[in-house]
Amino acid sequence: MSRVVVVTGVPGAGKSTVVQEALKQLKAQDVEYEFMNYGDVMLELMREREGVADRDEMRKVPTGSYREIQREAGKRIARAAQRKFVLVDTHCLIKKPEGYYPGLPRWVIEELNPESIVIIEATPEEVARRRTKDTTRRRDKELLDEVVEHQLLNRATATAYATLTGATVRIIHNRDGKLSKAVKEMVEVLR
């Protein structure tokens, strides 16, 4: 019964929008996944253990504590996947002050053992525009070159995760005005 699909993308790629629309379509076809946002699970644990107020503060938690909480979040999600299909919304890499940190280090990705890893991408210009419009978050500003770098590193990281678990990797382009195409591709992966 256990089935885990990981969906990832840089902030502003439209990952959450694509996922939510795909899940609506699948539910209408009697295919149900439990949606779990890895960051939300981590935030819950960080609030308890580190006094973190919001998701934007999570990047600043010292790496040692961050790793422990990351491991516990992975275990919680893996337990849920024993009962039902789970779609995990997360990041391949988190840009921390020390540099890029894997969102799903070996001990987490092996615990989750995903069947598929989906990367949602958009052009750097689209990402920058979407981030500017999102007033609900306090995101660090990134130059377009940094968005390109982050997306390339996400591809490499997703491939490394797949090597550890045997998962497939699929890249879905979520271009402005083409949401329905991206959603259709996401539904294909999840069906």
N, C-alpha and C positions, 0 to 999 in steps of 0.2 A: 504493500500500500504506500510505502514511503516514496514521495516524489518531491524534490526541491528544485525550483528554478530560481536562479539568482538574476536580477536585473540591475544594471548599473549604468552610470553615465555621469559626466561632470555636472556640477550644479548649473542649471539653466538649459540643459539639453532637452528637457521636457519629459523626463523619465516618469515622473508621477502621473502626468496627464495621460501619457500613452498607456500606462499600466491600468489606471482607473477605468479608462474607456474599454480596454480589452476585457477586463474583469466583468464589466456590465454586459458585454456581448456574450461572454462565455456563460454567465449565469442564466441568460435567456435560453441558452442551449443545454441547460442542466449540467454544466461543467463548473464545479466550484473549487476554488482555491482559498485557503486562508491567507490573507495578505498580512505580511509582517514587515514592518519597517525596522531594519537593523538598528538604525540610529535612535528610534523611539525606545526600543528595548534597552539599548545602552544608556539613554538619557534617564530612564526610570532607575536603573542601577546606580548611575552617577549622582542622581539627586539624593539617593539614600546614603551613599558612601562618601561622596566628595562635596556635597552641597552645591552642585552645579545648578544654575537657574534655568538655562536654556541651551539649545543645541549648539549655538554659536560659541558657547564657552567650552564645549567638550574638547575642541582641538587643543586647548591650553592645559588640559590635565596632564600631569607628569606621565611619561611613557610607561613606567612600571605599573602604576595604578590603571592606566588606560588598558594595558595588556590584560590584566586580571579581569577587568570588567568586560572587555571584548570576548574573552574566553567564556565567561559566564553567559553572556548574551547568546553566543553560538550554541551553547548547550541547551538553553531554553528553546531556541528555534528548532534545534534537532529533535527535541522531545515532542514538540508540536507536530513535526513532520512524521512521526511514528503513527499518528492518528488520522492524518488527512494530507492532501496535497497542499504544499506551501509555496507561495511566491514571496521571495525575499527581496525587498527594495533596499539597496545599499550602495556603497562606493567602493570601487576597486582600490583607490588610493585616497588618502586624506592628506591635504596639504597642511602640515603642522609647521610651527616655527623652526623645528629642527630639519625639515625637509619632508618629502613624501613618505607616508607611512601606509603599509598595506591595510586595507579595510578588512581583509579576510586572510590573516596569516595562516600558515600551514596548519596549525592546531585548530583553527576555526573552519577552514575550507574542508579539511578532512572529516571533521565532525558533521558538517552540513551535507557533504557528499552530493553536490548538485548533479542533476541529470543534464542541465543546460545552463549556460551563462549567456545572457543577452546584454549587449552594450547598446544603449541609446545614444546617438550622436546627432549633432547639428553643426552648422558652420560656426566658426569662432565669432563671426559678426552676429549671428542669431543668438548665440549663447550670451554674448555681452548685452544685447538688447533686452533679452528676457530677464537677465539678472537685474538690470536697471529698473524694470517695471515691477519687480517683486519687492514690495515694501515690507513684507512680513519677516524678512531676514536681514541680518547685519553681516553681509558677506564681504570678504576682502576683495578689493578691486584687483583684477588680473588683466594684464595686457593680452592682446590677441595672440601673440607668440606663446604666452604662458598657457592659454587655452589649448592651442595646437599641441604643445608639449604634453599637457595633462592628458589629452585624448589619446595621443600616441602611447604614452606610458600605460594608460588604461588597457589598450589593446594588448600590449606586451604582458601586463599583469594578468589579464583574463586568460591569456594563452598559458601562462605558467600555472594558474589555478586549474585549468583544464588538464594540463599534463599530470598534475597530482591526483586528479579524481577521475579522469576519463570522460569528463563532461564535454559537450559540444559548445562551440562559441558562435554566436550569431550577432552580427552588427546590423542594427536597424537605424536608418537615417530618418530623423524627425524634422523635416524641413518645414519652414513657414508655409502655411496653406496646404500642407500635405499630411495632416494629422491622420486622416482616415487610412491612408496607405500604410503609415507606421503602425496603426492599431491593427490593421488586417494582418500584417506580418507577425505582430506579437501574438495575436489569436492563434495563428498557425503553429507557433512554437508551443503554446500552452495546450493546444488541443491534443 
